[in-house]
Amino acid sequence: MKLLSIHKICLVVIPGVLLSTASCKKFIEVDVPIDQVSADKAFLNDATALSSVLGLYANGNLLPASGSTENSLLGAATALGGAAADDIYLSSATYLDEFKTNTISTSSGYVNNTWNYAYAVIFAANSAIEGLNSSTGVSPAVKQQLLGETYFMRAFTYFYLTNLYGDVPKVTSTANSVNLTLPRAPQAEIYEMIISDLKIAQNNLADAYPSAQRARANKAAATALLSRVYLYIKDYANAEAQATTVINNSAYKLESLDSAFLNTSNEVIWQRFTFYGYSIFGRNFVPSGTTPNYVIYPSLAASFESDDQRMAKWLKPLPIGNITYYYPYKYKLRDATAGNEFNVLLRLAEQYLIRAEARAQLGKVTGAGSAAEDLNIVRTRAGLTGTTANTQSTMLLAIEKERAHELFAELGHRLFDLRRTGRADAVLGPQKPTWKSTAVLFPVPANQILYNKNLTQNQGYN
């Protein structure tokens, strides 16, 4: 496996695509190929600026068009984060077992690469912010729009980086002379930056999407992510308010279980475009042969209520000998030439669950405008009766369970939920003989500490 290092990331701008490359030792030693455009020309006018920012969405470090799902930031959050919790794991091979058993090595190539995937996207976003701010040829309206999208993309990337590793270097420029020696910033400081970026995005972006099929960020995408961030930092009043803004937007509604992940779904708040209409998750989760690559944990499968329609619609049983595996089937297409599935990254059901949890924490447990009301909207879509939870403690546990059933195999939600609520030991300890409390975070890659002596290791990995 090829390992990347943050200090070897350089920005290459190609019309329509922003890429990062790890093949250079120093930026000044690299000649710009004739089919590439220098950074100063990438933001020369509206057309070149748009082309460059669109490349952020296509950046394979965030999510690839093909290949193994774990070889990208969001794929790693889903596959590796899922295995580290009790969500999803690789059943067809053993090379990711260290995540399943929570015995991750600091020298793990997957840990190192995931770190670099994030910083490659962040570097590209910082380059775009600098290029747009310094440009005199981009019109004010286009500059405002593109800055909003770029700040959103940086916030989105940092959210996953900090939830996988905790405290991380706060890289806000392309000045490698500074970036190479940055220490880890406290997670609280990273969240402050994320919130600041998302507020800029909210102010800059319109309600209308700037592209078809919700493939580029709009104001609602920034608001949806902001509601999640507020929930994570326990600012429940703001989490409720931001989620309410999205829920009250008539552009969004819960779809049927069969339609929720289609690229025409009105449940989708933001999705990543795919050229052939099939998702990288469907490509990896739907088996090509007799054995699925990824399956959900048996404990998760056993925890669904018997009449929960998500078991029939979003999971597929596959008996192998005496074992019945269940693999994720939210995405139905393993491949296609003109399919109808993109990669869904933000959707409305999560907003109801965010608001439900925020309301429960604020003491609004039952009745009108309560946690129960929001939770039951998600449960009703799944074919379930209303919740019986009627106290704050039972409601929070009911919401935790509902999130596990609604958001499984999606972007690391389960690991993040158990960590932020302090419930990881209670839930994962009895299931995993090698579980330890510090396993809620990945180790800082040993390679990064070797390159940057100012970095420190997470607890439990020294």
RARA-V918065 format. One record per backbone hydrogen bond with DSSP energy under -1.0 kcal/mol. NH is the residue of the N-H (numbers start at 1). CO is the residue of the C=O. E is the energy in kcal/mol with one decimal. If there is no record, write none. Layout:
NH&CO&E ; NH&CO&E
This chain:
8&5&-2.1 ; 9&6&-1.3 ; 10&21&-1.7 ; 12&19&-2.1 ; 14&17&-2.6 ; 17&14&-2.9 ; 19&12&-2.3 ; 21&10&-1.7 ; 29&26&-1.5 ; 30&27&-1.6 ; 36&33&-1.7 ; 37&13&-2.7 ; 42&38&-1.1 ; 44&41&-1.4 ; 49&45&-2.3 ; 50&46&-2.5 ; 51&47&-2.3 ; 52&48&-2.1 ; 53&49&-2.5 ; 54&50&-2.4 ; 56&53&-1.5 ; 58&54&-1.1 ; 62&59&-1.3 ; 63&59&-1.4 ; 71&68&-1.7 ; 72&70&-1.1 ; 73&61&-2.8 ; 74&62&-2.1 ; 76&72&-2.4 ; 77&73&-2.3 ; 78&74&-1.8 ; 79&75&-3.2 ; 80&76&-1.5 ; 81&76&-1.9 ; 82&78&-1.1 ; 83&79&-1.8 ; 84&80&-2.1 ; 87&82&-1.9 ; 89&295&-2.6 ; 91&293&-3.0 ; 92&293&-1.2 ; 97&94&-2.1 ; 99&96&-1.5 ; 100&96&-1.2 ; 101&97&-2.7 ; 103&98&-2.3 ; 108&105&-1.7 ; 112&108&-2.1 ; 113&109&-2.9 ; 114&110&-2.2 ; 115&111&-1.8 ; 116&112&-2.0 ; 117&113&-2.8 ; 118&114&-1.9 ; 119&115&-1.9 ; 120&116&-2.1 ; 121&117&-1.6 ; 122&118&-2.4 ; 123&119&-2.6 ; 124&120&-1.9 ; 125&121&-2.5 ; 126&122&-3.0 ; 127&123&-2.4 ; 128&124&-2.0 ; 129&125&-2.6 ; 130&126&-2.6 ; 131&127&-2.7 ; 132&128&-2.9 ; 133&129&-2.4 ; 134&130&-1.8 ; 143&139&-2.9 ; 144&140&-2.5 ; 145&141&-2.1 ; 146&142&-2.8 ; 147&143&-2.6 ; 148&144&-2.1 ; 149&145&-2.0 ; 150&146&-2.4 ; 151&147&-2.9 ; 152&148&-1.8 ; 153&149&-2.3 ; 154&150&-2.2 ; 155&151&-2.4 ; 156&152&-2.9 ; 157&153&-2.1 ; 158&154&-2.5 ; 159&155&-2.2 ; 160&156&-1.3 ; 161&157&-2.2 ; 162&158&-2.8 ; 163&159&-1.5 ; 164&160&-1.2 ; 165&161&-2.1 ; 166&162&-2.1 ; 171&169&-1.2 ; 176&174&-1.4 ; 178&175&-1.5 ; 179&175&-2.7 ; 180&176&-2.3 ; 181&178&-1.3 ; 182&179&-1.2 ; 185&168&-2.2 ; 190&186&-1.8 ; 191&187&-2.7 ; 192&188&-1.8 ; 193&189&-1.9 ; 194&190&-2.4 ; 195&191&-2.8 ; 196&192&-2.3 ; 197&193&-3.0 ; 198&194&-2.5 ; 199&195&-2.2 ; 200&196&-2.0 ; 201&197&-2.4 ; 202&198&-2.7 ; 203&199&-2.2 ; 204&200&-2.1 ; 205&201&-2.4 ; 215&212&-1.2 ; 219&206&-2.6 ; 222&218&-1.7 ; 223&219&-2.3 ; 224&220&-2.9 ; 225&221&-2.1 ; 226&222&-2.0 ; 227&223&-2.3 ; 228&224&-1.5 ; 229&225&-2.3 ; 230&226&-2.6 ; 231&227&-1.8 ; 232&228&-2.3 ; 233&229&-1.9 ; 234&231&-1.3 ; 235&230&-2.7 ; 236&234&-1.2 ; 239&235&-2.1 ; 240&236&-2.6 ; 241&237&-2.2 ; 242&238&-2.7 ; 243&239&-2.2 ; 244&240&-2.3 ; 245&241&-1.7 ; 246&242&-1.5 ; 247&243&-2.9 ; 248&244&-2.7 ; 249&246&-1.4 ; 252&249&-1.9 ; 253&266&-1.3 ; 260&256&-1.5 ; 262&259&-1.7 ; 263&340&-2.8 ; 265&262&-1.7 ; 269&346&-2.9 ; 270&346&-1.7 ; 271&214&-2.1 ; 272&343&-3.2 ; 283&279&-2.4 ; 284&280&-1.4 ; 285&281&-2.9 ; 286&282&-2.1 ; 295&89&-2.3 ; 296&326&-2.6 ; 297&87&-1.4 ; 301&297&-2.1 ; 302&298&-2.4 ; 308&305&-2.0 ; 309&382&-3.1 ; 311&308&-1.5 ; 313&309&-2.5 ; 314&310&-2.3 ; 316&327&-1.9 ; 318&325&-2.6 ; 320&323&-3.8 ; 323&320&-2.0 ; 325&318&-2.0 ; 327&316&-2.1 ; 329&314&-3.2 ; 339&276&-2.7 ; 341&277&-1.8 ; 343&272&-2.1 ; 345&270&-2.2 ; 346&270&-1.9 ; 348&267&-2.3 ; 352&348&-1.6 ; 353&349&-1.8 ; 354&350&-2.7 ; 355&351&-2.5 ; 356&352&-2.3 ; 357&353&-2.1 ; 358&354&-2.6 ; 359&355&-2.8 ; 360&356&-2.3 ; 361&357&-2.4 ; 362&358&-1.5 ; 363&360&-1.5 ; 364&359&-3.0 ; 365&363&-1.4 ; 371&364&-2.7 ; 372&365&-1.9 ; 374&370&-1.6 ; 375&371&-2.9 ; 376&372&-2.5 ; 377&373&-1.0 ; 378&374&-1.3 ; 379&375&-2.3 ; 380&376&-2.8 ; 381&377&-1.5 ; 382&378&-1.2 ; 383&380&-1.7 ; 384&379&-2.7 ; 395&391&-2.5 ; 396&392&-2.4 ; 397&393&-1.7 ; 398&394&-2.0 ; 399&395&-2.5 ; 400&396&-2.2 ; 401&397&-2.2 ; 402&398&-2.3 ; 403&399&-2.6 ; 404&400&-1.8 ; 405&401&-1.7 ; 406&402&-2.5 ; 407&403&-2.7 ; 410&407&-1.2 ; 413&410&-1.7 ; 416&412&-2.1 ; 417&413&-2.9 ; 418&414&-2.3 ; 419&415&-2.0 ; 420&416&-2.7 ; 421&417&-1.8 ; 422&419&-1.0 ; 423&418&-1.5 ; 424&418&-1.3 ; 427&423&-2.1 ; 428&424&-3.1 ; 429&425&-1.3 ; 432&428&-2.2 ; 435&432&-1.8 ; 439&436&-2.1 ; 440&437&-1.1 ; 441&438&-1.4 ; 442&164&-3.2 ; 446&106&-2.9 ; 449&445&-1.6 ; 450&446&-2.0 ; 451&447&-2.0 ; 452&448&-2.7 ; 455&452&-1.8 ; 461&458&-1.5
